[in-house]
Amino acid sequence: MTRNRILRSLLPLSSSAVITLLALQACGSNAAHQHAEPEVQQAPQVTEEATERTLSAEEALALFDDAIAKMESAGALSDMDEEDWQALSERFRKQAEAAGDNQALRAVLGEMIDSLGKSHFAIIPQEAVAETPSDAVGPATLGLTARYADGLAIITEVDAGSAADEAGVRPGWCIDTVNGREIADFFARFGEMDPSSMGGYQRNAGLNAMLTTRPGNLVELELLDLDGVAREFELEGREQSLQMIRFGNLPPMSVSTDSSILGKEELKAYGVEVDEGYQVGLLRFSVWMVPIMQPILKAVDDFRTAGVDAVIIDLRGNPGGVGGLAMGVGGHFFEEPVSLGTMYNDFGEMQFNTNPQRLSPDGKLVKPLSTPLAIIIDEMSASTSEIFAGGMQSAERATIVGRRTPGMALPAVAEELPNGDILYHAIAEFERPDGRTVEGVGIAPDAPVLLEQAAFGTSCDPDVRTAVELMLEMTTPTAESTATE
């Protein structure tokens, strides 16, 4: 297959959609948030007294063979030859034949996919991709974001105006129980693991799912503040006013883009003292989907007009999305095209080159920003977020701050199976400009920030504080340079 085929595959089709998104908990349907813990499905055991079949053996095998064929022809698993694929098929074929319904077959396919040891391979039940009623709303939020760190569930963000914010909850506090359930017991189920891994990603995803509910429901929380004092709260779940979009045949997803300009007074809350007039542009978006592009264009133009001294792009918790958008966002910071990496499979390759952005929202000719740039990442920055951060790091255009990402960067497609389920699978590999891989490795920050409760005693956001301090070093003349002048 030629490079043109890969280019065409980046466009949404009626039956499939290319996307580097792994974390479907970013979707807006309530169903996507019902389970606070990841559940591993096991292949069904064949018994003499099997329940009545709703899926014939022939239908089950046809679905199984179709899934195998789609993965094999994608060209992403280049390390598997024909014998490997045959062995994989033989290993799970009898279990697939015995699956009497779609749920049982999903379990077989799920076990087969898990055996590959790769991200971006999953079965999405047809029920999860059913049409969403027009009056449906997303999951309710308490206004809290949390991360696992050294056995603790540390609240890293409290949304302004949320129920948690109004109740006085603050970043840095730790969650002890949720509706009477001990958070420590939840963490114990995962055992010891690297926080910046696929398992660590799922642990954090489960933790944050516990902080969602239905609109109007009350959630009881026991928290420990920065002084170790236990506090009890009953917080109401509130609807999120987020834009909902559909991409191909994936479930609905929520998209938000936020930007602000932080001056001397605003930066005090982050624990940073700056001179009067020093400003930092802060940009954050929830997922890499087309609706982010116009708000980002406006935000960058606002930064340009205000003459900010530095820019921070916050990708914490951003699970990925449309990989090609990284080229456009990167173009706001390069005068000439620069490679962010290469996508390739058995059929060809595609260069992810930045596309310099030279027009303002009102059509005026402008220059991309040349100000110092920091990108904040964490254990839940995945896929396109990793591609973008890694590419900008390799190009030496941005300083990466935070914690290592989980290494889940494979580009993937979502293809419909004959029974209506969606097979989500990788279609290619991705390498950074210097040849380093991202999958299974992640992006290591230039400036690591240890997530610990004590750091919130002097800053509402230690990651932003570190980023601003680094940007200050880049924009403040040294004594030597001043003397030279």
C-alpha positions as CSV (number, residue, x, y, z in Angstrom):
1,M,0.0,0.0,0.0
2,T,1.2,3.5,-0.8
3,R,1.5,6.6,1.3
4,N,-1.7,7.8,-0.3
5,R,-3.6,5.0,1.3
6,I,-2.5,6.0,4.7
7,L,-3.5,9.6,4.0
8,R,-6.9,8.4,2.9
9,S,-7.3,6.3,6.0
10,L,-7.0,9.4,8.1
11,L,-10.4,10.6,6.9
12,P,-13.5,9.5,8.7
13,L,-15.4,6.8,6.8
14,S,-18.9,5.5,7.2
15,S,-17.8,2.2,8.7
16,S,-14.5,3.2,10.3
17,A,-12.6,6.1,11.8
18,V,-8.9,6.6,12.4
19,I,-8.2,7.8,15.9
20,T,-5.4,7.5,18.4
21,L,-7.7,7.7,21.3
22,L,-7.6,4.8,23.8
23,A,-9.5,6.2,26.8
24,L,-13.1,5.7,26.0
25,Q,-14.0,7.0,29.5
26,A,-13.5,10.4,27.9
27,C,-16.8,9.7,26.1
28,G,-19.9,11.6,27.2
29,S,-22.4,8.8,27.5
30,N,-23.4,7.8,31.1
31,A,-22.8,4.2,30.3
32,A,-19.2,4.9,29.8
33,H,-18.9,6.0,33.4
34,Q,-20.9,3.5,35.2
35,H,-18.1,1.2,36.2
36,A,-15.6,2.7,38.6
37,E,-13.2,-0.2,38.1
38,P,-11.8,-1.8,35.1
39,E,-13.2,-5.3,34.7
40,V,-11.3,-8.1,32.9
41,Q,-13.6,-10.4,31.0
42,Q,-12.7,-14.0,31.0
43,A,-13.4,-16.4,28.1
44,P,-16.5,-18.5,28.8
45,Q,-16.0,-22.1,30.0
46,V,-17.8,-24.7,27.8
47,T,-20.2,-26.9,29.8
48,E,-22.6,-29.6,28.9
49,E,-25.5,-27.6,30.1
50,A,-24.9,-24.5,28.0
51,T,-27.6,-21.9,27.9
52,E,-29.7,-21.5,24.7
53,R,-27.6,-20.0,21.9
54,T,-28.5,-16.7,20.3
55,L,-25.4,-16.9,18.1
56,S,-24.8,-20.0,16.1
57,A,-21.4,-21.6,15.9
58,E,-21.2,-20.6,12.2
59,E,-22.0,-16.9,13.1
60,A,-19.6,-16.9,15.9
61,L,-16.7,-18.2,13.8
62,A,-17.5,-15.8,11.0
63,L,-17.3,-12.9,13.4
64,F,-14.1,-14.3,14.9
65,D,-12.5,-14.8,11.5
66,D,-13.5,-11.3,10.4
67,A,-11.8,-9.8,13.5
68,I,-8.6,-11.8,12.9
69,A,-8.6,-10.8,9.2
70,K,-9.0,-7.1,10.0
71,M,-6.1,-7.1,12.5
72,E,-3.8,-9.1,10.2
73,S,-4.4,-6.9,7.2
74,A,-3.9,-3.6,9.1
75,G,-0.1,-4.0,9.0
76,A,0.5,-2.7,12.5
77,L,1.7,-6.0,14.0
78,S,4.7,-6.3,11.7
79,D,6.4,-8.6,14.2
80,M,3.8,-11.3,13.6
81,D,4.2,-13.6,10.5
82,E,1.6,-15.9,8.9
83,E,2.5,-18.8,11.4
84,D,2.0,-16.5,14.4
85,W,-1.5,-15.4,13.1
86,Q,-2.4,-19.1,12.5
87,A,-1.3,-20.0,16.0
88,L,-3.3,-17.1,17.5
89,S,-6.4,-18.2,15.6
90,E,-6.1,-21.8,16.6
91,R,-5.6,-20.9,20.2
92,F,-8.9,-19.1,20.5
93,R,-11.0,-20.6,17.7
94,K,-12.7,-23.3,19.7
95,Q,-13.7,-20.9,22.4
96,A,-15.1,-18.6,19.8
97,E,-17.1,-21.4,18.3
98,A,-18.5,-22.3,21.7
99,A,-19.6,-18.7,22.4
100,G,-23.4,-18.7,22.3
101,D,-24.0,-15.0,22.3
102,N,-22.3,-11.7,21.6
103,Q,-21.3,-11.1,25.2
104,A,-19.5,-14.4,25.4
105,L,-17.8,-13.8,22.0
106,R,-16.6,-10.4,23.2
107,A,-15.0,-12.1,26.1
108,V,-13.1,-14.5,23.8
109,L,-12.0,-11.7,21.5
110,G,-11.0,-9.6,24.5
111,E,-8.8,-12.4,25.9
112,M,-7.3,-12.8,22.5
113,I,-6.6,-9.1,22.2
114,D,-5.1,-9.0,25.7
115,S,-2.7,-11.7,24.7
116,L,-1.1,-9.4,22.1
117,G,0.2,-7.1,24.8
118,K,-0.5,-4.0,22.8
119,S,-2.5,-0.9,23.4
120,H,-5.3,0.4,21.1
121,F,-6.9,-3.0,20.6
122,A,-10.4,-3.5,22.0
123,I,-13.9,-4.6,21.4
124,I,-16.5,-1.9,21.8
125,P,-20.1,-3.4,22.3
126,Q,-22.7,-2.3,19.9
127,E,-24.8,-1.0,22.8
128,A,-22.0,1.6,23.5
129,V,-22.2,3.0,20.0
130,A,-26.0,3.2,19.7
131,E,-27.4,6.5,18.7
132,T,-27.6,8.9,21.6
133,P,-31.0,10.6,22.2
134,S,-30.9,14.4,21.5
135,D,-31.9,15.2,25.0
136,A,-29.2,13.0,26.6
137,V,-26.6,14.6,28.8
138,G,-23.1,13.7,29.8
139,P,-22.1,12.3,33.2
140,A,-22.4,14.6,36.2
141,T,-19.3,15.8,37.8
142,L,-18.3,16.7,41.4
143,G,-15.6,19.0,39.9
144,L,-12.7,16.9,41.1
145,T,-9.7,15.4,39.3
146,A,-7.4,13.0,41.2
147,R,-4.3,11.0,40.6
148,Y,-2.7,8.1,42.4
149,A,0.6,8.9,44.1
150,D,2.5,6.8,46.7
151,G,-0.7,5.0,47.9
152,L,-2.7,8.2,48.0
153,A,-5.5,9.6,45.9
154,I,-4.4,13.2,45.7
155,I,-6.9,15.8,44.4
156,T,-5.0,17.6,41.7
157,E,-7.7,20.0,40.4
158,V,-10.9,21.5,41.6
159,D,-13.1,23.0,38.9
160,A,-14.1,26.6,39.6
161,G,-17.8,26.9,40.4
162,S,-18.2,23.2,40.9
163,A,-19.9,21.6,43.9
164,A,-16.5,20.7,45.3
165,D,-15.2,24.3,44.9
166,E,-18.2,25.8,46.6
167,A,-17.9,23.3,49.5
168,G,-14.3,24.5,50.0
169,V,-12.4,21.4,48.7
170,R,-8.9,22.3,47.6
171,P,-6.1,20.8,45.5
172,G,-3.7,18.7,47.5
173,W,-6.3,17.1,49.7
174,C,-6.5,13.3,49.7
175,I,-9.5,11.2,49.2
176,D,-10.0,8.6,51.9
177,T,-13.5,7.1,51.1
178,V,-16.1,7.5,48.4
179,N,-19.6,6.6,49.5
180,G,-18.1,4.6,52.3
181,R,-15.7,2.7,50.1
182,E,-12.0,2.8,51.1
183,I,-9.8,4.2,48.3
184,A,-7.0,2.1,49.7
185,D,-8.9,-1.1,49.1
186,F,-9.5,0.0,45.5
187,F,-5.8,0.6,44.9
188,A,-4.9,-2.7,46.5
189,R,-6.6,-4.5,43.7
190,F,-4.0,-3.3,41.3
191,G,-0.9,-4.2,43.3
192,E,2.5,-2.7,42.6
193,M,2.9,-1.1,39.2
194,D,4.6,1.7,37.5
195,P,2.2,4.8,37.7
196,S,3.3,5.7,34.1
197,S,2.1,2.5,32.5
198,M,-1.0,1.2,30.8
199,G,-2.0,-0.4,34.2
200,G,-1.3,2.9,36.0
201,Y,-3.5,4.7,33.4
202,Q,-6.4,2.4,34.1
203,R,-5.9,2.8,37.8
204,N,-6.2,6.5,37.5
205,A,-9.2,6.1,35.1
206,G,-11.0,4.0,37.7
207,L,-10.2,6.5,40.4
208,N,-11.7,9.4,38.5
209,A,-14.7,7.4,37.4
210,M,-15.5,7.0,41.1
211,L,-15.8,10.8,41.2
212,T,-18.6,10.9,38.6
213,T,-22.3,10.3,39.2
214,R,-25.7,11.0,37.7
215,P,-27.1,14.6,37.8
216,G,-28.6,15.4,41.1
217,N,-27.1,12.4,42.9
218,L,-25.2,13.0,46.2
219,V,-21.8,11.5,46.7
220,E,-20.3,11.2,50.2
221,L,-16.6,11.9,50.5
222,E,-14.2,11.6,53.4
223,L,-11.1,13.8,52.7
224,L,-7.9,14.6,54.5
225,D,-6.8,18.2,54.1
226,L,-3.2,19.5,53.9
227,D,-2.9,19.4,57.7
228,G,-4.1,15.8,57.9
229,V,-7.5,16.8,59.3
230,A,-10.4,14.6,58.2
231,R,-13.3,16.3,56.6
232,E,-16.6,15.0,55.4
233,F,-18.6,16.3,52.4
234,E,-21.8,15.4,50.6
235,L,-21.4,16.8,47.0
236,E,-24.1,16.9,44.3
237,G,-23.3,15.7,40.8
238,R,-23.8,18.5,38.3
239,E,-24.2,18.3,34.5
240,Q,-21.2,19.4,32.5
241,S,-21.8,22.0,29.8
242,L,-19.5,20.5,27.3
243,Q,-19.7,20.2,23.6
244,M,-20.5,16.6,22.5
245,I,-19.4,15.3,19.2
246,R,-19.5,12.0,17.3
247,F,-16.4,10.7,15.5
248,G,-17.1,7.9,12.9
249,N,-18.8,5.1,14.8
250,L,-17.3,5.7,18.2
251,P,-19.4,6.7,21.1
252,P,-20.1,10.5,21.7
253,M,-17.2,12.4,23.2
254,S,-17.0,15.6,25.2
255,V,-14.7,18.3,24.0
256,S,-13.6,21.4,25.9
257,T,-10.9,24.0,25.2
258,D,-9.8,26.5,27.9
259,S,-7.3,29.3,27.8
260,S,-6.2,32.1,30.0
261,I,-3.5,34.7,30.4
262,L,-1.8,34.6,33.8
263,G,-0.3,37.8,35.1
264,K,1.4,38.8,38.3
265,E,-1.6,38.4,40.6
266,E,-2.8,35.1,39.0
267,L,0.6,33.5,39.2
268,K,0.8,34.1,43.0
269,A,-1.7,31.3,43.5
270,Y,0.7,29.0,41.7
271,G,3.5,30.0,44.1
272,V,5.4,32.1,41.6
273,E,6.5,35.7,42.0
274,V,7.0,37.6,38.8
275,D,7.6,41.2,37.8
276,E,4.7,43.4,36.9
277,G,3.8,42.9,33.2
278,Y,5.1,39.3,33.0
279,Q,2.4,37.1,31.4
280,V,1.9,33.5,30.6
281,G,-0.6,32.1,28.2
282,L,-2.1,28.8,29.5
283,L,-3.9,26.5,27.0
284,R,-5.7,23.3,27.8
285,F,-8.0,21.0,25.8
286,S,-9.7,17.8,26.8
287,V,-9.2,15.7,23.6
288,W,-7.7,16.0,20.1
289,M,-10.8,16.5,18.1
290,V,-11.6,18.9,15.3
291,P,-13.7,21.3,17.5
292,I,-10.5,22.3,19.4
293,M,-8.8,23.9,16.4
294,Q,-10.8,27.2,16.2
295,P,-10.6,27.9,19.9
296,I,-6.9,27.1,19.9
297,L,-6.4,29.5,16.9
298,K,-8.2,32.3,18.9
299,A,-6.3,31.5,22.1
300,V,-2.9,31.7,20.3
301,D,-4.0,35.0,18.7
302,D,-5.0,36.3,22.1
303,F,-1.5,35.3,23.4
304,R,0.1,37.1,20.4
305,T,-1.9,40.2,20.9
306,A,-1.2,40.4,24.6
307,G,2.5,39.8,24.0
308,V,2.8,37.0,26.5
309,D,6.3,36.1,27.7
310,A,5.7,32.3,27.6
311,V,3.1,29.7,26.7
312,I,2.1,26.5,28.5
313,I,0.1,23.7,26.9
314,D,-1.5,21.5,29.5
315,L,-2.0,18.0,28.2
316,R,-2.6,16.3,31.6
317,G,-5.4,13.8,31.3
318,N,-5.7,14.3,27.6
319,P,-6.2,10.7,26.2
320,G,-5.5,11.5,22.5
321,G,-7.7,11.8,19.4
322,V,-7.1,12.6,15.8
323,G,-3.4,12.3,15.3
324,G,-3.2,14.6,12.3
325,L,-4.3,17.6,14.5
326,A,-0.9,17.6,16.1
327,M,0.5,19.0,12.9
328,G,-1.8,22.0,13.0
329,V,-1.3,22.8,16.6
330,G,2.4,22.4,16.3
331,G,2.3,24.9,13.4
332,H,1.5,27.7,15.8
333,F,5.0,27.5,17.1
334,F,7.2,26.9,14.0
335,E,8.0,29.2,11.1
336,E,8.9,26.3,8.8
337,P,7.6,22.7,8.7
338,V,9.2,20.5,11.2
339,S,8.8,16.7,11.7
340,L,7.0,15.5,14.8
341,G,7.6,11.9,13.8
342,T,6.6,9.2,11.3
343,M,3.7,6.9,11.1
344,Y,4.4,3.7,9.2
345,N,3.2,0.2,8.6
346,D,3.7,-2.6,6.0
347,F,2.2,-0.5,3.3
348,G,4.0,2.9,3.6
349,E,4.7,5.8,5.8
350,M,3.5,9.3,6.6
351,Q,5.5,12.2,7.9
352,F,3.9,14.2,10.7
353,N,5.2,17.6,9.7
354,T,4.0,20.8,11.4
355,N,1.9,23.1,9.3
356,P,2.9,26.7,10.1
357,Q,-0.2,28.8,11.0
358,R,0.1,32.2,9.4
359,L,-3.5,33.5,9.6
360,S,-5.3,35.1,12.5
361,P,-9.0,34.3,13.1
362,D,-9.9,37.5,11.2
363,G,-7.7,36.5,8.2
364,K,-4.7,38.8,9.0
365,L,-1.2,37.6,8.2
366,V,0.7,36.7,11.4
367,K,3.8,34.8,12.5
368,P,3.8,31.7,14.6
369,L,4.7,32.2,18.2
370,S,8.4,32.2,19.1
371,T,8.0,32.6,22.9
372,P,9.3,29.9,25.2
373,L,6.9,26.9,25.3
374,A,6.3,24.3,28.0
375,I,4.1,21.3,27.7
376,I,2.7,19.6,30.8
377,I,2.1,15.8,30.7
378,D,1.2,13.1,33.2
379,E,0.3,9.5,33.5
380,M,-2.9,10.0,31.6
381,S,-1.5,11.9,28.6
382,A,-1.8,9.3,25.9
383,S,-1.8,8.7,22.1
384,T,-1.8,12.0,20.2
385,S,-0.8,13.9,23.3
386,E,2.3,11.7,23.4
387,I,3.0,12.1,19.7
388,F,2.7,15.9,20.1
389,A,4.8,16.2,23.3
390,G,7.5,13.8,22.0
391,G,7.7,15.5,18.6
392,M,8.0,19.0,20.1
393,Q,10.6,17.7,22.6
394,S,12.7,16.1,19.8
395,A,12.5,19.3,17.8
396,E,13.7,21.2,20.9
397,R,10.8,23.6,20.6
398,A,9.2,22.8,24.0
399,T,10.3,21.9,27.5
400,I,8.3,19.0,28.8
401,V,7.2,19.1,32.4
402,G,5.4,16.6,34.7
403,R,5.4,12.9,34.7
404,R,6.2,10.2,32.2
405,T,3.3,9.2,29.9
406,P,2.0,5.6,29.6
407,G,3.3,4.8,26.1
408,M,0.0,4.2,24.4
409,A,0.6,6.0,21.0
410,L,-0.4,3.6,18.3
411,P,-2.7,5.1,15.6
412,A,-5.8,3.0,15.3
413,V,-9.2,2.6,13.5
414,A,-12.6,1.6,14.7
415,E,-14.2,-0.9,12.3
416,E,-17.7,-2.4,12.5
417,L,-18.0,-6.2,12.8
418,P,-21.0,-8.0,11.2
419,N,-22.8,-8.1,14.6
420,G,-22.6,-4.3,15.1
421,D,-19.7,-4.4,17.7
422,I,-16.7,-2.2,17.0
423,L,-13.2,-3.7,16.6
424,Y,-10.8,-1.0,17.7
425,H,-7.3,-1.8,16.5
426,A,-4.0,-0.3,15.6
427,I,-3.1,0.2,12.0
428,A,0.5,1.5,12.2
429,E,3.5,2.1,14.3
430,F,4.9,5.6,15.2
431,E,8.4,6.8,15.7
432,R,9.7,10.1,17.0
433,P,11.9,12.2,14.6
434,D,15.1,10.7,16.2
435,G,13.8,7.2,15.7
436,R,12.8,6.5,19.3
437,T,9.5,4.7,19.8
438,V,6.7,5.9,22.0
439,E,4.6,2.7,22.4
440,G,5.3,1.0,25.7
441,V,8.0,3.7,26.6
442,G,6.1,6.9,26.8
443,I,7.5,10.5,26.9
444,A,9.9,11.3,29.7
445,P,9.7,15.0,30.9
446,D,12.7,17.3,30.8
447,A,11.6,18.6,34.2
448,P,10.1,15.8,36.3
449,V,7.6,16.9,39.0
450,L,7.0,14.5,41.8
451,L,3.3,14.3,42.6
452,E,3.2,14.7,46.4
453,Q,0.7,16.3,48.8
454,A,3.2,18.6,50.4
455,A,3.8,20.5,47.2
456,F,0.3,21.8,47.2
457,G,1.0,23.7,50.4
458,T,2.7,26.5,48.4
459,S,1.0,26.1,45.0
460,C,-2.4,25.4,43.7
461,D,-0.7,23.5,40.9
462,P,2.9,22.4,41.3
463,D,3.2,21.4,37.6
464,V,2.2,24.8,36.4
465,R,4.5,26.4,38.9
466,T,7.5,24.3,37.7
467,A,6.7,25.2,34.1
468,V,6.5,28.9,34.8
469,E,9.8,28.9,36.8
470,L,11.5,27.2,33.8
471,M,10.0,29.7,31.4
472,L,11.2,32.6,33.7
473,E,14.8,31.2,33.4
474,M,14.5,31.4,29.6
475,T,13.1,35.0,29.5
476,T,15.1,36.6,32.4
477,P,18.6,37.9,31.3
478,T,21.5,36.5,33.2
479,A,24.1,38.8,34.8
480,E,26.6,37.7,32.3
481,S,24.4,38.5,29.3
482,T,23.5,41.9,30.8
483,A,27.1,42.7,31.3
484,T,27.9,41.7,27.7
485,E,25.2,44.0,26.4
